[in-house]
Amino acid sequence: SCHTSFSEGISSLESRDVDRAVECFSHALASVNDKHPNYRRYVSYYGVARVLQGQDDGVLYCRSAVSDKIRDGDLYMNLARVEWFLKNRRNTVLALQDGLKNDATHEGLALMWLRIGERKRKPVFFLPRRSLVNKMIGCMLRR
């Protein structure tokens, strides 16, 4: 029941033709209103393609797609991937946690959660994680 442009966009992403994917998702998004059942899905994938194209505003599209606590794990997965791509670990973790709360059976979310792992506690708890002392002690403990 998806718009043909959306299907073409997915194919374009799979073949790494990001510019074409942005074009297709944009067309699919323009063809529906915000009441359409697939609207959020189109917004989310459009955001993913925008980020892959180098447009950091794409993350805003992904965030807006999950703003109403919907139960579609794929949308949370897209958000987590985009946050990870933009090197924002904290928001990646939050997206995965929210996604697993709303769709506990989503295999992709669970797998990504396992892959990124959990941070270990800071060696010197009262110093910031990025402090030189914590970094040096952390490196020594990992050996």
Residue pairs with C-beta under 8 A, 6 or more apart in sequence:
1 37
1 38
2 28
2 38
2 41
3 27
3 28
3 31
3 32
3 38
3 42
5 24
5 25
5 27
5 28
5 31
6 24
6 25
6 28
6 38
6 41
6 42
6 45
8 20
8 24
9 20
9 21
9 22
9 23
9 24
9 25
9 28
9 45
9 49
10 21
10 45
12 18
12 20
12 21
12 24
13 21
13 45
13 48
13 49
13 52
18 49
18 52
18 53
19 53
21 45
21 49
21 52
22 46
22 49
22 50
22 53
25 42
25 45
25 46
25 49
26 46
28 42
28 46
29 39
29 42
29 43
29 46
32 38
32 39
32 42
33 39
40 65
40 66
40 70
40 72
40 75
41 65
41 72
41 74
41 75
43 61
43 62
43 64
43 65
44 61
44 62
44 65
44 66
44 74
44 75
44 78
44 79
45 78
46 58
46 61
47 58
47 59
47 60
47 61
47 62
47 63
47 64
47 65
47 78
47 82
48 58
48 62
48 78
48 81
48 82
49 58
50 57
50 58
50 61
51 58
51 59
51 62
51 82
51 85
51 86
52 58
52 85
56 86
58 82
59 79
59 82
59 83
59 86
62 75
62 78
62 79
62 82
63 79
65 75
65 78
65 79
66 72
66 75
66 76
66 79
66 95
66 98
66 99
69 98
69 102
70 102
71 102
71 103
72 102
72 103
73 99
73 102
73 103
73 105
73 106
73 108
73 109
74 106
74 108
75 99
76 95
76 96
76 98
76 99
76 100
76 102
76 103
76 106
76 109
77 99
77 106
77 108
77 109
77 112
79 95
79 99
80 92
80 95
80 96
80 99
80 109
80 112
81 112
83 89
83 91
83 92
83 95
84 92
84 112
84 116
89 116
92 116
93 116
96 109
96 112
96 113
96 116
99 106
99 109
100 106
100 109
100 110
100 113
103 109
119 129
120 138
122 129
122 134
122 138
123 133
123 134
123 137
123 138
123 141
124 131
124 133
124 134
124 137
127 133
127 134
128 134
